[in-house]
């Protein structure tokens, strides 16, 4: 049986988010919330706001892909 995520002896190998990661998450969450709020106010900013939201989602996908690539490299 391979040690899994619930194995207490595997704690040393886990990566916990740093303060920078948490601040970056809070910033992009706030930016997305601001963009959604602005989109609700008027039509003029709608296209720009949707581009900001699309960029935030694209960044999240790229970050997840990078995380998976790094995780696989560390295993092998």
C-alpha angles and dihedrals in degrees: 000000000000119000109259136193092281094055109110092210089062094066094103092062096053120104115218121199115264125226089259091056091050093048091048091050092049091048095051092043090053091046091052091047091049091049092051091048092050091049089057092053102060148348098240095070095037097097093045092048092050089052090053091050091047090050091050091051092047089051090051091052093048091048091052092049090049090050091053092048092051091046092054093047091053091052096050 
